[in-house]
Amino acid sequence: MQGLVTKSTGSWYQVQTPEGQIIDCRIKGKFRTKGIVTTNPIAVGDIVDFDMEPEQESGVITNLQQRKNYIIRKSINLSKQAQVIAANLDQALLIVTLASPRTSLGFIDRFLVTAEAYDIPARLIFNKLDLFSDEGLEVLSYYKGVYEKIGYPCFEVSALERTNIDIVQGLLKDKVTLFSGHSGVGKSSLINRLLPDLDLRTHQISDWSEKGMHTTTFAEAFELPQGGFIIDTPGIRELGVIDIEKQELSHFFPEMRARMHDCRFSNCRHINEPGCAVLEALENEEIELSRYDSYLSIYHGNDTRA
């Protein structure tokens, strides 16, 4: 039998068959994915083969079908291992807030680099529009300008006031979509607006830290009535970029990728080399300084700050 992994709790997985039946499955023995060391060999979004256990209503996963893509991050406690957040994605939506809690430009850039590296189209959803002051709206305009200029669509929503929820609905039709972001940015509230029957648990922001509290404990996929799935994931406090070689990094910044072939040297690092087209564009303000700072931060390995 074959099915889609719709929930992962670490030791058990919910697998949905093409007929819509949900089967609780476990992994038999030391199941490992080929070519990558991860803390979770199976992720939500994976297509797996499984066998029903004799005289049981549960199954055993026997094989992982080849993934078309996946999104991954460093494990916080095990620096040499990685965690697959989700697999077989059509797109990723990063939920961003400019306050309560604040999503930094560096965090956004690390997420976008990871999505680029694994060939996953990404969009930015700016939530909590209802909280924005005039100054906040100016910051929002700046953020949108930075990312729309380099090809990342940006959308403004308020899950609380249902602002532009219909636009997000349209983005999701017939697609497998990852929802990601810091804890407290309103992923669960937004999903509740999109799928009111779910009634996902939400939580107030921690007063003392202004950081979100985790309300989503495990990754889970929810089927959409218009076709497709939303994959909800636990809030990310830190996002470490993994599996990207330094010499490849500039390929995953679209504005650098467009100019790198004009550099004098084919192995240009875009740091202090003469005849660097990227540095020239930076000097001419054609590349945002915040984006270039993110490039340097990731290049030098300082890439897990929130």
SVG drawing of the C-alpha trace seen along z (x, -y; Angstrom):
<svg xmlns="http://www.w3.org/2000/svg" viewBox="-16 -57 57 68">
<polyline fill="none" stroke="black" stroke-width="0.4" points="0.0,0.0 1.1,-3.6 0.1,-6.9 1.0,-10.4 2.5,-11.1 0.2,-13.8 1.6,-13.8 4.8,-13.0 5.1,-12.6 8.6,-11.3 7.9,-7.6 4.5,-7.3 3.3,-8.6 -0.2,-9.2 -0.4,-8.0 -3.3,-9.0 -4.1,-6.6 -5.4,-7.8 -8.9,-6.8 -8.6,-9.2 -8.1,-6.5 -5.8,-7.5 -3.5,-4.7 -1.1,-5.0 2.2,-3.7 5.6,-3.1 9.1,-2.5 10.5,1.0 14.0,1.3 16.7,-1.1 15.1,-2.9 17.4,-5.5 17.1,-7.8 19.9,-7.5 22.6,-10.1 21.6,-12.4 21.9,-12.1 18.7,-13.5 17.0,-13.2 13.8,-12.3 14.0,-9.7 10.4,-10.3 8.8,-13.8 5.3,-15.2 4.7,-15.3 6.7,-12.1 5.1,-9.4 5.7,-6.0 5.0,-2.3 3.6,-0.4 2.2,2.9 -0.6,3.5 0.5,5.3 -1.2,8.7 -4.4,8.5 -3.8,4.8 -5.2,1.5 -1.8,0.0 0.9,0.3 4.7,0.5 6.5,-1.8 8.7,0.2 10.0,-2.3 10.3,-6.0 9.5,-7.1 12.0,-9.5 11.4,-13.1 11.0,-15.9 12.3,-18.3 12.4,-19.0 13.3,-21.8 15.8,-21.2 17.5,-22.9 20.3,-22.2 19.2,-20.4 19.5,-22.8 21.1,-20.3 23.0,-18.1 25.0,-20.4 26.1,-17.7 22.6,-16.4 19.7,-17.9 15.9,-18.0 13.7,-17.6 10.9,-20.1 8.7,-18.8 9.0,-17.2 7.4,-17.3 6.4,-20.9 4.9,-23.1 5.6,-26.3 6.6,-27.7 4.9,-30.6 7.0,-32.3 4.7,-34.1 6.4,-37.3 5.6,-39.8 7.3,-43.1 6.4,-43.2 5.1,-40.7 7.4,-39.0 9.7,-40.7 11.0,-38.7 14.5,-39.9 15.6,-40.4 18.4,-37.9 15.9,-35.1 13.9,-35.8 17.0,-35.6 18.2,-32.3 14.7,-30.8 14.7,-32.1 18.2,-30.7 17.2,-27.3 14.1,-27.4 16.2,-28.4 18.7,-25.6 16.0,-23.0 14.1,-24.4 11.0,-25.5 9.2,-28.7 8.8,-31.0 6.4,-33.8 6.2,-36.2 3.0,-36.7 3.1,-39.7 0.6,-39.0 -0.9,-41.1 -1.6,-44.1 -4.1,-45.2 -1.2,-46.1 0.7,-48.3 1.2,-52.0 2.1,-54.5 5.7,-53.9 5.1,-50.2 3.5,-50.6 6.6,-52.4 8.8,-49.5 6.4,-47.1 6.7,-49.1 10.5,-48.9 10.5,-45.1 8.2,-44.5 10.3,-46.6 13.5,-44.6 11.9,-41.3 9.5,-42.1 12.4,-43.7 14.2,-40.3 11.2,-38.2 9.6,-37.2 5.8,-37.9 4.7,-39.6 1.2,-39.7 -0.3,-41.6 -2.9,-39.9 -4.6,-40.1 -5.7,-36.7 -7.5,-38.5 -9.6,-40.8 -9.7,-38.3 -8.0,-40.9 -6.9,-39.4 -7.6,-35.8 -9.3,-35.2 -6.0,-36.1 -4.1,-33.5 -6.9,-31.0 -6.2,-31.5 -2.5,-30.9 -3.1,-27.5 -5.4,-25.9 -4.2,-22.4 -0.7,-23.0 1.2,-21.4 2.2,-24.5 4.5,-24.8 3.6,-27.3 6.7,-28.4 7.9,-31.2 8.8,-32.1 6.5,-31.0 3.9,-33.6 3.6,-35.0 0.1,-33.6 0.4,-30.5 -2.2,-28.6 -4.6,-31.7 -4.1,-32.0 -4.8,-28.3 -7.9,-28.6 -9.2,-31.3 -8.4,-29.2 -9.9,-26.0 -12.4,-27.1 -13.4,-23.5 -9.9,-22.7 -9.9,-25.0 -6.1,-24.8 -4.8,-25.8 -3.3,-29.3 -1.4,-31.0 -0.7,-34.5 2.8,-36.0 5.0,-35.7 4.9,-39.1 8.4,-39.0 10.2,-38.0 7.9,-39.1 8.7,-35.7 6.0,-33.3 5.2,-30.2 5.0,-26.9 1.5,-25.9 2.2,-23.5 4.1,-20.5 4.4,-18.3 4.4,-18.9 1.0,-18.1 -0.7,-18.3 -4.3,-19.5 -6.3,-18.8 -7.9,-21.8 -11.5,-21.7 -10.3,-23.6 -7.5,-20.9 -4.0,-20.7 -2.6,-20.6 -1.3,-23.0 1.7,-21.7 1.8,-23.4 5.1,-23.2 6.3,-24.1 7.6,-27.6 11.2,-28.1 13.3,-30.1 16.6,-29.6 17.2,-28.5 20.6,-27.1 21.5,-26.8 22.9,-23.3 24.3,-21.4 25.3,-24.5 28.9,-24.9 30.4,-28.4 31.2,-28.6 27.5,-27.8 26.0,-30.2 25.7,-33.2 23.6,-31.0 20.8,-31.1 20.6,-35.0 18.7,-35.8 20.2,-39.3 23.7,-37.9 23.0,-35.0 22.0,-37.5 25.4,-39.3 27.9,-36.7 28.9,-35.7 30.0,-39.3 32.7,-39.0 36.3,-39.1 37.1,-35.8 35.0,-32.6 35.7,-31.6 34.8,-35.1 33.6,-35.0 32.0,-38.5 33.8,-39.7 36.9,-41.7 37.9,-40.5 38.7,-43.1 36.3,-43.2 33.4,-41.8 30.1,-42.6 28.2,-41.9 30.3,-44.4 29.8,-47.0 26.1,-46.5 26.2,-46.8 28.1,-50.1 25.5,-51.3 22.7,-50.4 21.3,-47.8 21.7,-45.1 20.3,-45.8 22.9,-46.0 20.8,-43.9 20.8,-41.1 24.6,-41.3 25.0,-41.3 23.0,-38.1 25.2,-36.6 28.3,-37.4 26.7,-36.0 25.9,-32.7 29.2,-32.5 31.1,-32.9 29.0,-30.5 27.1,-33.0 23.8,-31.8 21.5,-30.7 20.6,-34.1 16.9,-34.7"/>
</svg>
